[in-house]
Amino acid sequence: MMGLMGLLVAESEPSVVAPKSLPQLVPNAACFRCDVCCRFPEADSFLRPYFAGQEIAAAVAHGLPRESFPDESGSQIDLRHDLSGEGYVCPAFDSTTGRCGIYEVRPLDCRLYPLALMWDAACKGVVLGWDTKCPFLRDTASDTIAAYAERVAGELAAEDIVEMLVANPRLIGRFQDDVVIVQLLPQLTARLKKAHPDPRLHPLTPTDAPRFVQALERARLLADDALAAYAFPYHFIWTPVLPYWWIESHETFFLFARSPDGWFMPLLPLGAGPLDDAVSEAFQLMQEWNGPSPVSRIENVMGPQKLALERGGFQFRPKEADYLYSAEALAQLAGDRYKSQRALCNRVEREHAITVEPYRVDHRTGCLALYDLWSSQKLSKGHQSHDSMGRLLLEDAKIAHGRVLAEPERIGLSGTVAVMEGRIIAYTFGYWLTPRTWCVLLEVADRSIAGLAQWLFRDTCRTALNRGAASINAMDDAGLPGLREAKRAYRPRTLIENWVLKG
């Protein structure tokens, strides 16, 4: 039952994305008598249909709520309660009429049914099978089904469909005992293996945040002085720039990122078992995927874990440390050691009338305009990053900021904007690493307003202190001398060790 029945009759507007026609075997009359398709026993059923990004856009254009899709770049659809019966249904399906509201633009996942794409039992090859839950196919001759599957397999070899499947590997389902294999697809297997070397790999999406948090709890790595990287939003905001993937193996969560040079891990494996065993398994996977490339590594290893792994002979190199501050000290900026920052904050309050508001999605346009201004200020003569590398970094960062501004709450972030004379002049976003440590993830302020960045940072720290924070984690300095000087000027309480475990 791979989602919406691909044969339901619909009354809809012309498609904004013309779906490729696939051969059909089941007659409409059989579909209307069926009470299997488009219905699911659980809200999170792994059988609910998957929509690629362009299919989501088409479905939304035809009336489905955008909120039905956890990730607009590609995701399974969120189901709703079946008001006319038990269980759950696809929000595009009307169970009283048996009609699909987006039939003309239904996704490939639905157009394929009652055939299904899946990995074989050994997770070695992609196969095409027929779902025995379909009542019509159960009464159909096997040679008829085989001929039908062969025709569909030919259509699936089209380059546009292959590219969609490579870009959306979750369209290839896991092995199901009640799906009868009728076609092996070696060419598609080879293409998918090249792009995604292990069928257990899943792209990181907002729906994976609870799984990530549970893995952190099992690993017991979180403490008030943990690295900021041990949080879901820290990684997810970069997924449009650097694809992130995960695997669960032996009750351990492995987070991977794929760079142009190959696969690496941005975090230690997260599990309750022996860490050295999990690390060995991680390097075995990366070496299989990367071959002899030296890119295989694990980043953001903290001091205690480094000490434990060194006993097993693992090698490390240092990485920039996180800066951890006293929330109370930064909220007050008292004493001579904060004299310059306090003076800049006082100047802002003396010369400008600024209001601070919680971030709302309608602030997005103003924030993006501010980002462009801020970038141009940083790239102007006399400022840091006046080179091609700095420009590329700012372009990548804009993509990450855009993701944050589009859906902060869904990825676990909270933000504020500073407004002056109707214009957004600063914004900041962060998250709770623990109930007593607030992490500052993003901070952008108009550089033409002297002291605004310092004023915004103090306001952030005051808010965090009032909400129970004892510590402020401002992350690392990325190896930039100017940023290092600025962060050290705030007198960190400690620098949190950060190491890279080498392959």
N, C-alpha and C positions, 0 to 999 in steps of 0.2 A: 504494500500500500504506500506508494511513493508520492503521496500528496494528492492534489486535485485530479480528478478523473479527466483524462485528456480528450474525452469525447462528448462532454456535456454540451447541450445546446445553450447558446447565450445570445442575449440581445444587448449589444454594446456598441460604442462609438468606434470609428475606424482606428486601427492601431497606430500608435506613435512609433512603434518599433515593429516592423513586420516580422513575425516569427517564421522561421523556416518550416515549411510543411514536412511532416513525417508521415509515412504510411500508417494507416489505421486498420485495425482488424475487428475490434468490438463494435457492433452496431449501436446506434443511439438508443434503440428500444431496450437493449440489455442494460445500458447504463442507468436508465430511469427506473428500472426495477431493482437496481443494486442498492444495498444499504451498507456497503463497505467503504467505498472511496470518500475521500475528503473528511472523514470522521476519524477521531482518534480517542483512545481511552485516557491518555494523560496529556496535560498541558505542554509538557516538554518532550513529547514523543520524538524519537530520533527519525521517524518516518515523515514528519511534517515537511512540506516542500521547501526546497532551497531556491532562492532567487539570486541571480547574478546582479551586479550593479545596474546594468542597463534594463534588466527585467523589472527591478524595483521601480526605476523611474517610470517605466511604462505602466506598471500596476497602479502607482500613485496617480498618474495622469488619468487613469480610468476609474478613479474613485476610492481606492483603498487608502486608509489613513497611513501617513508616513510613519506613525508610531508603531505600526505593525511590524516594522523591520528594525531589529536591534542595531544593525550596521548597514548603512546605505551603500557601502561598497560591495556588499554581498552577504546574505545571511538566510537562515531559515526564518519562516514567517512565524509571528506570535499567534497562537490559536486563541479562540474565544469560547466561552461556554455555549453549548448547543441549547438554545432556548426552547427548542421543540422536543428535546430528548435528553439523554444522559451523555456525559463525556464532553468532547470539544470538537470544534469544526474550524476549518480554514475560514477566515473572515470574508473571503471572496465567495464562499459557498452559501447558497440559500437552501437549507435542508427541507423547507416546506415545498419548494418547487423542484428541487433537484438541479438547479441551474447554477452555472458559474458566472459571476458578474464580470470577470475579466477574461472570458474564454478566448477572445481574439488575441490577447497578449499574455496568455498563460505561459509560465516558464517552461524551459526545456525539461525540467524534472517532471512536470505534469504531462507534457506532450509525449514523453516516452511511455508513460504508464499504459498498459500493465506490464511493460518491460521495465527492467531496472538495470542500471549500471552499478557494479559493485566490485570490490576486491575479492579474489578467491579466498578460500579458507586459510591459505598459507600467507596471505597478504603479499603475494609475489606478482600477480597479474590482474589486469582489469578484464572483467567478463561481462557479458550481456545475458540476462536471464529473464524468465517469466515468473510472475508472482502467483503462486498457487492460491492466494487469497482472492483472486479474481474469479468469480463464479463462472463467467463465460469461458475463460480459458481452461478451466478444469474439465469442461465438456467438449473441448476442441481437440481434434486429432493432432498428434505430436508432429507429424510431417507438415501440417499447415502452420503450426507455431514456428517450426524451424525455418520454413521458407519466409515467413513474416519477419522473423528476427534477422535473417540474412539481409533482407532488404533494408531494415532499419540500420543494421551495422554499416551498410554501404553509405547511407546518408550521414552517419556519425563520423565518417572519415573526411567529410568536407572540412576545409581548413578553418572556416569561421567557427564551426562547432568545436573543433579540436582546440583552437585558441581559447575559447570560452572555458572548456574543461580544464585546460592547463592553468588558466588564471583563477579558476574556482574549483580546486580539487575536492571540496566538500560535496560536489555533485556526484562524486564516486562514493557510493555508500559502503558501509561495512558489510561483511559477509552475513547472509541470512540463510538459515537452513531451509526455509520454505520457499526459496527462489531457485528455480531449476535452471542451471546453466545451459545455454544453447549456443553461445558464440564466445570464442576467445578473441580478445582484441590486442594482439601483440604490438601493433604499431602505436596505438594509444598508450599502452603500458610503457613503451620506450620513451615516448614524449613526456609522460608524467614522471617517470623515474628520473629523467634528466633534470626536470624542474623541481621535483619534490621526491627526494631519494628514498623516503620512508613513508609508506601509506598511513602510518600512525600520526604523522605530523598534522596538526590543526592550526590554521591561522588564528592569531590572537584577536579576539573581538570583545566588546563590552560585556557580553554574556559570560565571558570567562572570568570576570572579576571575582565572583564568589569562590570559584575553584582555586584561584590564585591565593585568596585570603586564607582558605582552609589549608592549603599547602604550607603557607607561612606559619600557621598555628601548629601544624604537625612538626615542622622543622624547629620550632622554638628559637628562632633567630632574632625576633624582634625585641628590642629594648630601647630605652630612651636615647641611647647613644649609638643606635644602629645607623648604617648608611641609608641615605635617602632613597637609594635604588631599590630597597626592599619594600616597594609599594607598586601597585598596579598602574596608576596614572603616570608614574615616572617613565614607564616603558611604552604604554599604549599611545601616548601623544605622538610618538615618532614612527608609528606603523605606516603612515603614508610615504615616509622617506626610506625607512629601513624595515623591511618585512620581518615580523616576529611570528614565531611558530612554537608550538608546545607539544610535548608527548608526556603521557603518564605511563610509567613502568614500575612495577614492584612498589606501588603506593607512593611513588616519588614523582614530583612535577619537574620536568626538564624544560626550561625556557631557552629557545634558540633564536638567533637573529641571522639573517643571510645578507652579507655584504657582497659587493662585486667580487671580492677576493675569496669568498667562501663562507662557511658556517662557523659561528662561535656562540658561546653562551654569555649573556650579559649578567647572569646570576649563578650562584651555586645551585645545584640540584636541591629541591625542597622536599624533604621527606623525614620520616621518623627513624629510618634505618641508619646503618653505619655510613658516615659521610664519605669515607675513602672508597667504599664499594660503589657508591653512586657516582663519584667523580670518575672512577675508572670506567664505568659504563658510559658516561658522557663522552669521554675522550675516545672510546672505542667507536661510538657512533660518528663523531666528527671526523675521525680519521678515515672511516669508510666513505663518508660523503666528500671530504676534501682531498683525499689522496695524500700525496707528499707535501701539500701546501702547509706552510708554517702558521696559517691563520688560526688553526684550532687553539682555543684558549677559553678560560673562564674569567670574567671580569667581576669586579666589586666583591672581592673576598675580604672579609673583616679579620681583624687581628686574631681573635680566639680560634677561628676556623683555620687560618693560616698556620697557627702553632700546631694544631692537631694534625693537619695534613703534612706538615714538614717531617713529622716522624715517619711518614710513609715514603719519603724520598721525593715528594713533589717539589717542583721549582717555581719560584715567584719572581716578579719584578714589581717595583712600586708604581702606584698610580696616584693621581692627585687626591688629597684627603678632603673629606667634608668638614665644613666649619660649623661648630656647634656653640651657640651662645646662650647666655642667661636671658630668658625672656624679660625678667624684671629689669635687668641692667639696660637692655635696649629700649624698653618702654619708657624709662626715665631719662636716659642719657645724662646722668648726673656726674659731677666731678670734672677735674681738669682733663682726664684722659678722653672724654667725649666733647671737649670744648668746641672743636671745629664743627662737628656734626650738629651739635645743639645750636650753634650760631646760624648755620644754614637753615635749620628748621624754623628758627625764630624769624629769619628773614622772609621765608615763604609766608608765614602767618601774618607778618607785618605788611607785606606788599600785595598779597593776593587773597581773594575770597574764594575758597575752594570748598566744595561739598563732596562727601564720599557716599557712594551708594552701592548696595549689593549688585553684582553683575546680573543683567538680564539679557536675553537673546537679542532684544532690540538695540542693545549697545554694540552689537557685533560690527556694524558698518563703521561706527565711530572709532572702535578699537583698531580695526584694520587700517583705517586712514592714519591713526596715530602710529601704528607700526611702520607704515611706509615713511612717515616723517622721521621717526626715530632712526630708521635704517639709513636714510639719506644723511642725517646728522652724523651718524657714526662713520659713514663712508666719506664724508667731506674732508677736505684737506686739513691736516692737523689733528685728526682723530685716529684712533686705532682702527685696524681692519681696512685700511685704505689700500687694498690689493685684491687680486682676483679670488684668492682663497677666502678672504673675509667676506667678499660679496656672495660667494657660494654658500658660506655658512649662514649668512643672513637670509638667503633665499630658502634654504632648508628649514631654518627656524620659523620662517613665516608660514610654511605649510603646517608645522606642528602647532603654532599659535592658532592657525585657522581651525584646526581640529578641536582645540580647547574651547575656542569661542563658539563653536557650533553646538557642543553638547557637554558642558562641564560637569553637570550633576551626574549624568549617566556614567562618567568615568571616574567619579569620586573626587571632584575638585570643587573648591569654593573660591569665588573671586569678588573683587571690588573694583570700582572705577572712581577716579577723581575727576570732577567736572568743574570747569570754570567758564563763566559767560556762555553757557550752553554747549561747550565743546569738551570732549573727553581729552584730558591732558595726561592721564596716567591710568594704568591698570595693573593688577597683580592677581595671581592665582596660587593656591597652595592646597595642602592636604594634611590630615593628621596621620603621622607615622605611627604614633602611639597616642593614648589619651593625654599625654603630657608633653609631646613633642610635635610642634608645627613645622612643616617643611615649606619653604618658599620656592615654588617651582618656576614661576615666570614673574618678571617685573619689567615694565616698560614705562618710561616717563619722558615727557618732552624735555630734551636737553637744553633748550633755550631758556628754560625757567630755572634759574640758579637755586640749588638746594631742593628741588622737587623730588629727586630720587631719594634723598636722605629723609625728607618729610614723609614720603610714602612708606618707606621701610619702617620708620618709627611708628606710623599709624598701624601698620600690619602687626607689629610686635605688641602694641597696646591692645589691639583687638584679640590677638591670640592669648595674651596674659589674662584678659578678662574672661576668656572662655576656658581657662584652666591650664594653659601651657606653662611649663616650667622652663622649657628649652626651645630654641629656634634653630632649625637646621637650614642653613643657606646653601647647601650643596658645595661642590668644589669650585675651583677657580679656572678649570679647563687649561691650566698651564699658561694663562695670559698674565703677564707681569702687572698690567694696570689693574686687572680685576683682583689679583692676589693682594696688591697693596691696599685696595679699597676694603677688602674683607678682613685683612689683618688689622686695619685701623679701627675696626669695631671690637677688638680685643676678644677673640674667641675664647670660650671657656676651655675648649679642647679641640684638637684636630683628630678626626676619626680616621684611623688607618684604613687604607684602601690598597688592595693588591690585585695583581693579575696572575692567575695560575697558568703557567705555560704548558703547552702540549709536548 
